[in-house]
Amino acid sequence: MSPFDERSQVLQLVAGLPPYIKYVILTAVPWVELRGSIPLAVQQGEQLYLPIILVTNMLVFFPTYFILGWVYHLIPEGTWLHRKLEGVRRNARPLVEKYGLIGLAVFVAIPLPGTGAYSGAAAAWLLGMGWKKSFFSVALGVCGAFFIVWGLSEAVAGGFRFFG
């Protein structure tokens, strides 16, 4: 099953829910986060729910960071999840080593696969960063990603309205 099939299934599951619940659920899905929920909100004309998307994406830091601390040692080496987490560590480390907390924020803000709040929280834990400063950094990165994705979503939607 491709990620696109999974996204379609998630969208079908949440379609009948009240919008605020729909956006909390979509934003809490690791491969969707705000990168998927903002374009949907813009496309649906439901920009009113953008603050819910922003806050939800910031709050995924806490379960990710703390649960990872409890279970990381239980994840067998070589499994898909272990490789994924080590990839996050490998990708975030250069930015964090060079720029510190700002580097982590940049890592989170880049709206590409493998970045975002979940990856930022995981990177923070894997790199031994304290949770308070890490949360601030991830939240800053989420804000950056929020404005990038929102701006692009509005531009695309505006283009469709203009040319459509």
Order of alpha helices (4+ residues) and beta strands (2+ residues): alpha-alpha-alpha-alpha-alpha-alpha-alpha-alpha-alpha
